[in-house]
Amino acid sequence: MWWLVLALLCPWLGEGMVRIPLRKGRSMGEVMREKEVPEGFLKDLKGDPGRKYQLSNAVAYEPLTNYLDSFYFGEISIGTPPQKFLVLFDTGSANLWVPSSYCQTPACGNHARFNPSLSSTFSGIGVTCTLSYGFGDLSVVLGYDTVTIQNIVIRNQEFGLSLDEPSRPFYYQDFDGILGMAYPGAGIGGFNTLMQNMLQQSQLTKPIFSFYYSRYGGEVILGGVDPQLYSGEVIWAPVVQELYWKIGIEEFSIGPSATGWCSQGCHGIVDTGTFLLTIPGQFMSAFLQELGAEESDYGFVVDCSDVPSMPTLYFAISGAQLPLPPSVYVLNIDGVCTVGVESTYVASSSGQPLWILGNLFLRQYYSIFDVANNRVGFALSA
């Protein structure tokens, strides 16, 4: 319980800041070894992670390929008395939803379900929405209730109660629902996001939150930062579009050599709901060739003995070079070493090549999301 020790050592965090311990979930490979997963499961789900950020008329399109590796989740509760759920704290979406007793699919039955009839503070809205996925739809009905996160209590929070969930991949995942932390424009129109309500109801002293990830777990801190979880200077990058936490990337280098891929500018979305590092599709072939990686059923495989001599990757952000060593971007699972990347062919809304800086990148860098100043900060994780 290392996070409990940290909390006891840091009482100076003060009121209005809450730290939520995050558990690292199992990878899909681990799940597949423990459960009978249908043949071709992963192949059927393969999609473009960048489509998550393409808004439809109703709700954001959110492909779930992002959640097939490892992920980090924490506990919240909804209702009176509280009903507990494990949720993914996701900076790449803006809505809160959990499974509900309205849903009778196997995916819902395998997880905690919210029962509105057991909550004295629940009120229905009567609005139904659909989250569209590449392999099916997730339907939710909207309601209001009290949401509790540690000692933070948010009253009359809008959230989605699932009506129907696809078994692939929800049935096989350890978390129950998703808590979106992107800008309100990425959410369902006409309703406040959780972050908006926390601020309006004076539940946070500062409009800021931060994430710390390790290979084994992590924390999300609402209302502040913990300097003990990082070292060195914080590099601040302004948000270029107040929809997702999208920042500018000035250059990308493989080892000492600049690629020139961002000579006309690139954008990167800092997304805690994505595990891998996502590369613009037009650069993927050249990237894998530079690293000597070969595609296989396991992913982009490299010889494990070559990992120490592989090049460090560098992202130029706000004039600073942020390195990502091979010990971070290469995953070793049961002796099989793969480069932790995937590709997207979706460009940024203004045309720039789009990168997604997921958990793999954020393990290396403590990340700070400054709502008031519309900027993201990075500092080397402790």
HELIX and SHEET records of a PDB file:
HELIX    1   1 TRP A    2  LEU A    9  1                                   8    
HELIX    2   2 PRO A   11  LEU A   13  5                                   3    
HELIX    3   3 MET A   28  GLU A   34  1                                   7    
HELIX    4   4 PHE A   41  LEU A   45  1                                   5    
HELIX    5   5 PRO A   49  TYR A   53  5                                   5    
HELIX    6   6 LEU A   64  TYR A   67  5                                   4    
HELIX    7   7 PRO A  106  GLY A  109  1                                   4    
HELIX    8   8 PRO A  116  LEU A  118  5                                   3    
HELIX    9   9 SER A  167  PHE A  170  1                                   4    
HELIX   10  10 PRO A  184  ALA A  186  5                                   3    
HELIX   11  11 LEU A  194  GLN A  200  1                                   7    
HELIX   12  12 PRO A  227  LEU A  229  5                                   3    
HELIX   13  13 GLY A  281  LEU A  291  1                                  11    
HELIX   14  14 CYS A  304  SER A  309  5                                   6    
HELIX   15  15 PRO A  326  TYR A  329  1                                   4    
HELIX   16  16 ASN A  359  GLN A  364  1                                   6    
SHEET    1   A14 SER A 123  TYR A 133  0                                        
SHEET    2   A14 GLY A 136  ILE A 149 -1                                        
SHEET    3   A14 TYR A  72  ILE A  78 -1                                        
SHEET    4   A14 VAL A  18  LYS A  24 -1                                        
SHEET    5   A14 GLY A 217  LEU A 222 -1                                        
SHEET    6   A14 ILE A 208  TYR A 213 -1                                        
SHEET    7   A14 TYR A 365  ASP A 370 -1                                        
SHEET    8   A14 ARG A 375  SER A 381 -1                                        
SHEET    9   A14 TYR A 230  GLU A 242 -1                                        
SHEET   10   A14 TRP A 245  ILE A 249 -1                                        
SHEET   11   A14 CYS A 266  VAL A 270 -1                                        
SHEET   12   A14 LEU A 354  LEU A 357  1                                        
SHEET   13   A14 LEU A 277  PRO A 280 -1                                        
SHEET   14   A14 VAL A 341  THR A 344  1                                        
SHEET    1   B 6 SER A 123  TYR A 133  0                                        
SHEET    2   B 6 GLY A 136  ILE A 149 -1                                        
SHEET    3   B 6 ILE A 152  ASP A 164 -1                                        
SHEET    4   B 6 LEU A  96  VAL A  98  1                                        
SHEET    5   B 6 GLY A 177  GLY A 180 -1                                        
SHEET    6   B 6 GLN A  83  ASP A  90  1                                        
SHEET    1   C 4 SER A 257  ALA A 258  0                                        
SHEET    2   C 4 GLU A 251  ILE A 254 -1                                        
SHEET    3   C 4 LEU A 313  ILE A 317 -1                                        
SHEET    4   C 4 ALA A 320  LEU A 324 -1                                        
SHEET    1   D 4 GLU A 294  SER A 296  0                                        
SHEET    2   D 4 GLY A 299  VAL A 302 -1                                        
SHEET    3   D 4 VAL A 336  VAL A 339 -1                                        
SHEET    4   D 4 VAL A 330  ILE A 333 -1                                        
END                                                                             
